[in-house]
Amino acid sequence: MSTFGDPEHSAVSMASLLHLFTAGSLLLTAFLLFTRPGNSNRVANRWMAVFLFILCLIFMDETLTILELNQELPGINDVLGVCILAVGPAYYLSVYAYTHPQPNGLRASLLHFLPFLLFLAIALVLMLLSEEQLNALKQQLRKTNTALIGAVIIILNISQLIAYCFFSLHLINRHQRTIALFASSPDSVDLSWLKYLVYCVFFMVVVWVFILIFPKIDPYTTVFYFASVYYVAYYALNQPDVFPFSEADKTAIAEVIEEVNSPLPAEDEPRKALLTPAELQEAKARLIASMVVDKLYLDNELTLPKLAEVTQLSIHKLSFLLNSDLGLNFYQFVNGYRIEEAKRLLTDPKMGHLSIEGIAYEAGFNSKTVFNTSFRKATGQSPSGYRSQWLALA
């Protein structure tokens, strides 16, 4: 039985061609991600490559069924069919690697593939059986409720995929909350495209269920799969490094994130202060000077480790200063100065020639959309409205 249904159409139909092109595109994208040079998101890209390669095998399974070649390759459909059990774990581990500065090692990751490996072993054993042994096994299976067993397996497949989708969505949402702890321009590394991909996987699961009930709709879903491949290829290959830091800085960032995500201590057990009152005042003075005098907020690639280096503080101590003393996370702290700079530029007659987008870049923002959202949230007005109001008063 095909993973995505068993539509009745000819071998030369558009659907079969799209299946072949989709499988080829998945294989090419997986190869490009796995062999991508440099250390940028290397672990995450390789798990994404595994995810895409598994999808490639699933589409090859579908193609063999459409072209009726599975009869010439007995057992191959069973081997390829169990690949559906590896889709969820591979995608989840890719998301995990994208959202963690230091992802787990390979040994721990393989535990997610135990169901897949178990069913793969069974499929390989069946593939090695002789025709007589297979016929004898079929005779034994006729005595059992094979329809019920098949339904249970399908439900388990769907449940596993949905569970891993929810786990992945949780990781992405947590990343989008904690990214403000170390990035001043989070829009390029907020991994929104991964969240949309989760929704695509949800949609694929729904489509799969409908195909099992209404097989004739399968040809019309192939275009969606084909387009999804290029969506993943574009964003995965263009994704900037989420954690472009040294290994020591990644360790510190991971600890800061873990501390923020950990439960708050009881009121009678305050968190240990990392700076004495005198050190705190001195560190705060250096921090303010880096903003007011050096205007580091104008650097749209400013990060927590970079600011820690300039202010001669450890990442832990700078994070403690921002969160515990100033009551702000890193993004809020830097963004506040950028908003004030934008206000100054918007009301400066000498800057009247600059567009709103130009003002955004001059103030340290790297996106007009982020600038508009941040400015409206801080002032209750759009940048253009703020400028117009000031001109009217002037």
N, C-alpha and C positions, 0 to 999 in steps of 0.2 A: 504493500500500500504506500502510495506517495505521501511525503510529508505534508505537502500543501494541497492535497486532493488529487483526483484522477480524472481530469477533463477529457472529453472525447473530441479530439480534433486531429487533423492530419499532421504528419511529420514535417511538412513544409509550411505549416501555418505560421502566422505572425507571432503567436504565443510561443511556439517552440524556438523561433529565432531570438525572441526577446529573452527567453530563459538562457539560451546559449550566450548571448551578449552580456546578460547580467552576471552569469557565472564567470565569464572572462574578465569583466570589469572588477568584480570582487577579488579575483585572483591577482590582477595587476595592482589594485589599490593595496591589498594586503602585502604584496612584495615591496611596494614603494615605502610603506610605513615601517615594515620590519627592517629594511635596509637603509632607512633614513640616516644620513650622516650626522655626527654631532651627538651631544648629550641631551638635546632639547626633548623633554617628555619621553625619553627613550623607553622606559619600562611601560608607560601607558600606551605608547604607540605600538609596542610589540604585542601587548595584550589585545589592542584594537585590531591588529593584523590577524591574530589568532581568531578573534570573533568573526572577521570578514572571511577568513579562509574556511571556517566552519559553515558559514552561510553559502560559500561557493560550493562546498560538498553537497549541501542540501539541494541547491539548484541543479547540480549535476544529477542527483538522484531523480529530481523531477524531470529533467531532460531525458534521462534514460527511459523513464516510464512513458513519456510522450512519444518518443521514437521507437518504443517497444523493443529496446535493446536489452532490457532487464531479463528477458527470457533466455538470451544468449549468455548472460553472465549470472548464473544462479547464485543467490546469496548476497550479491553486491548491494541490492536494495536494502536488505536487512542491516548490513554494515553501515551504509550511508544514512539509513533512516534513523539510527540511534544518535546521530550527530545533533539532533534537535535538543538533546539533553545537555549538550555542551554550550549552547548559545547563551543561555542566561549567565552561567558562571564566567564565561570569557568576557562578556560585556561588563558584568559587575566588577571584575578584577581590573579591567581597563579604567572604569570610572574611579575605582579605589586608588589606582596609581596616579590618575590625573589630580585627585583631590587630596593626596597625602604627600608631604615633602619626602618621606622615607617609607615607601610601601614595603609590605612584608616580603619575605623571601619566597622562592619557588616552592619549597617543601610545604609550607603552610597553604599556599595557593592551590596545590594539587588536591587538597581535601575536598574542594568544591566540585571536583570532577569525579568523585567516587561513583555516583549513580551512572554517569556516562560510561566510565570504565567497566563497571559491572555488566551493563547491557551490551557493551562492545565485545566483551569477552564471550558472552553467550552467543552473540551474532557470529563471531569468528569460529566458535566451536560448531555451530550449525552449518557454517559454510564448508567446514572440513568433513562433514559427514557424507557418507556414500548415499547414493540414491535409495538403496534398500533401507538404510538406517533412517533416512528422512521419511520414507513411506511408513515405516513402523512407528515413527514419532507422530506422524499425522494421524495414524489410526488411534493412538493413545489420546491425542488431543480432541478427537471427535467425541470422546466419552465425557469431555468437560465442556463447560459453557464458555467457548472461545470468544463469543460476542461480548460477554461480560468482562472477560479478561482484557480484550481490546479496548473496551470503553474505559476501564480503570486506568490503563496505560495512557490513553489520550488525556484523561482528566489530570493524571499526575504530570504529564508534559506541560499542559496549560498552566496548572497550578505553580509548577516550578518557575516557568517563564514570568508569570505575574509576580511571584514573590521576589525574584531577582530584579524586576523592574522597580518595585517599591523600595527595595534595598538601595538600588542605584539612585533613585530619586531622592531618598533621604540623604545620601552622601553629597549629592549636588547641592541640595538646599542648605546643608550645613556648611559646605564650602563657600557658598555665596554669602552666608552670614559672617563667616570668620575671615574672609579675604580682606575685609576692612582693617584687620589687625596688622597687616604688613604691606598692603598695596595702596598707593595713592590714586591709581587709575585702574580700578578693578574691572572695567567693562571689557578689556581685551583678554582677561583671564578668568571671567566669571563662568565660563563653560556653559553658557545658555544653549549652545548648539547640542550639547550632550543631553540636556533636559528635553529638547525637542525630539531627539533621537529616541529617548525613552517613550515618548508619546507615539512615535512611529512604530516602535516594537509593540506597544499596547494595541495599536491599530492592526498590526499584522496578526496578532493573536486573535482579535475579533474576526478578521477576514478569514483566518484559517478555520475558525469554528463555522463560519457561514459556508465556506467551501465544502466542509465535511457534510453539511446539510444540503447545500445547493451547489453541486460540482460545476454546473454550467457557468457560474460567474467567474471561475478561475482565470480564463483568458483576459478578462478586463482588469484584473489586479496586477498582472505582470508589469504593466507600465509603471505602476506605483513603486514596485520593487526596483525597477530599473532606474527610476529617478532618484530613489533613496540612496543608491550606491554613490551617485555623483555628489549628492548632498554631503554624505560622510567623507568622501574623498576630498572635497574642497575644504571643509572646515578642519578635518584632522591634519591634512598636510600643511595648512596655513596657521595652525594653532601656535601662538607664541609659547615659550617656556613658562609654565605656570609658577614654577619656583626656580627662578634664575639666580640661585645663590650657591655659595660654596657648601660643602658637606657639613662643616661646622655650623654655618648659619642655618642650614636646613634643620639640623638637630635642635637649634635654639627656637626656630619658628615652630617646629612640631611641639615642643614643650610649652610654648606660649599658647598655642591653639588648644592643647590638651588641658592646660590650666583654666582657660576661659570656659571650655566645655564641661569641666568637672563641676560637681555640685558645690554651691557656696558653703563655706564653713559656718558652724553655728556662731551666734553673736558673741558667745564667750570664748570663741576660738578664732580670733582674727588672723588673717593671713600674715605671714612674717614679712616685715618691712625689709626691703632690699637696700634701702638708703637711710642713713641717719638724717635727722632734720637739717643739719648743716650741709651734708652732701646733697640733700634734696634741693635746697635753695640754690646751691652752686650749679647743679645739673639743670635746674629749671632756667637759670640765667643763660647758660650756654645754649639751651634749646630755643629760647625766645630769640636770642641773638642770631641763630642760624636762620630763623624765619624773617626777622625784621631787617637785619643788616645784610646777611648773605642772600636772602630771598630764595632759599632752596625750594620753596613751594612752586616756583616757576618751572622746575624740572618735572615734566609730566611722567617721567620714569622713576621718580623718587620712591624708594622703598624703605621699610623699617630698618633693614641692615645698613643701607647707605646712610640714613640719618644717624643711626647709632655710631657709625664710624666717624662722621663729622663732629658729633657732639662728645666723642670720646667716652661713650657709655656702652655697656654690653646690651645686647638685644633684650635680655630679661629686665635690666634696670630701666631702659628707656620705655619698655612696655608698661612696667610698674608705674613709672612717673606719669605716663599719659593716662592710664586707666584709673589708678588709685588716687593720684593727686589732682589731676586736671579733669577727671571724669569723662574723658573722651577716648575713643579708639584712634588709631593712627590716621585712618582716612578722614574722620571728622575733624581732627586737629589740622591737617594739611588743607583740607577743603575749606575750612573757615578762612584761612588766609587768602586762598584763591578767590573766594567770594568777595572779600573786601577789596582785593586788587581789581576784580571785575567791576565793582561799583565805582572805583576811582577812574578806571578807563572809560566807563560808560558816561561819566559826567565830565570828562576832560575834553574841552573844545578842540584840543590838538589831535584827539583821537576820533574825531567825527567821521573821518574817511574810512575807518575800519568797520567792517560788517560785524554782525553778532558772532559769526563764526571766527572772525579774526580776533575779536575781543576774547573769545574762549581760549584760543591758543596762546594769546599774549598773557593771559592770566594763569596759565599752567595746565588747563584742561586739554585732553587729547581727543575730545569728541563734543560736537555741538549739542547732541542729544543729551549727554550727561550734564553738560553745562546748563542747559535749559531746565532740566529736572532739578538739579542741585540749587540753582538760583531761585527757582520758584518755591522750593521747599524752605529756603532760608529767608526769603523776603516776602513771599506771598504774591509776587509779581513775576512776569516773564522779563527777561533782559530787555527786550524791545519796549515793553510797557514801562519799565523803570527808566529807560533812556528818554522816552517820550514825555513822561511825567516831569522829569528833571528839566528838560528843554522848555516845557510849558511854564514851569515856575521861574526859570531863569529869564 
